[in-house]
Amino acid sequence: MAEVFDKIVRQGKFVLGDHVERFEKEFAVFQKVKHCVSVGNGHDALWIALKTYGIGKGDEVIVPSHTCQATWLAVVNTGARPVPVEVDPFNYLINPELIERSLSPKTKAIVPVHLYGHPCAMDNIVAIAKNHNLKVIEDNAQAHGAIYKSKQTGSWGDCNATSFYPTKNLGALGDGGAILTNNKKIADQARAIRNYGSVKKDIHTVQGINSRLDELQAALLSIKLKRLKSWNDQRIQNAKIYCKLLPNVGDLQLPPQPSASVKPVFHQFVIQTRSRNELRKYLAKKGIETAIHYPMPVHQQKAYDFLKYKKGSLPIAERLSETILSLPVWPGMKFDEIEFVSDEIQTFFRR
Ligand SMILES: Cc1ncc(COP(=O)(O)O)c(C=O)c1O
């Protein structure tokens, strides 16, 4: 990495240079899509993807009720209204059976989120979108490498967005993101929007923003992309061990395991229990760090008051925010460490 850093400093091209171009090509190949347009972060990737379809004021966009708030924010920042659809409480993903009843003449797109590394039912979602002439923009920030029915997440939609925030399965040294599409016109437009709306130097056809990836991030991402499969395999293996060590414990609900057609990449290993807060405190005392993704549903955040979703309006998202807990699942975690966490959870429920 030090060599790459030296080379970039000597070259003196720090943003949108050869390393960015190379990474875009490599990531497009990895995702099996024609075009990858790197951007500054995952929020901008979603925002730009929506903008390339002209989505904005007066439009509605279907989003999951339970997600990272950036999914909703990107929609709000276009001027459109996010319309939440409840998730399935067992896999945390938008429930395709509930989508159609939330559509209106204003609906323009569906943004499924492959939360925690679990793939959404993309065949159903794409079919609904086709029937109603809607765009699908996948939020694949948490699921690099996940597969649904032999096809990678982030390659099903019309135009897809991802994040390379450092904690992601493929994470940079700072912020980063990308847009993926098979549509050249959309890719060209995204390329312009990320760089002040510039199609070529000093020619600005649209009002864009500054959301560019820098050379250092791109160089690191190229190096890390080669290791992504192995890191994902380790996460999958860790999840398998947890599930083996934690069968029928208290009211603990474990995440879905891989099947022949659905292959998650366990960005997070999320369990559910009514004793979540007590369990979290107990584990912290034993030196085990856990997290909550996310402790407050988006519709209850003050920033989204204007959408006027009252407490109780999205009961699944609200309940999940009180019961979910993310256990450590990082690649490189040793069997003994997973066993220690599992043993402590067993002890907690035996007390
Ligand atoms: C599901 C999801 N969508 C969007 C984002 C936004 O990505 P970023 O933080 O790079 O803007 C994130 C990451 O934080 C995320 O987890």
The ligand as a Gaussian input file, in Angstrom:
#p B3LYP/6-31G(d) Opt

LIG

0 1
 C      -27.976000       0.249000       3.478000
 C      -27.138000       1.477000       3.312000
 N      -27.482000       2.382000       2.377000
 C      -26.769000       3.499000       2.166000
 C      -25.655000       3.758000       2.913000
 C      -24.940000       5.050000       2.692000
 O      -23.599000       4.884000       2.410000
 P      -22.546000       6.030000       2.806000
 O      -22.361000       6.004000       4.276000
 O      -21.313000       5.619000       2.046000
 O      -23.107000       7.314000       2.315000
 C      -25.238000       2.833000       3.883000
 C      -24.018000       3.021000       4.681000
 O      -23.839000       3.677000       5.607000
 C      -26.017000       1.674000       4.107000
 O      -25.691000       0.790000       5.043000

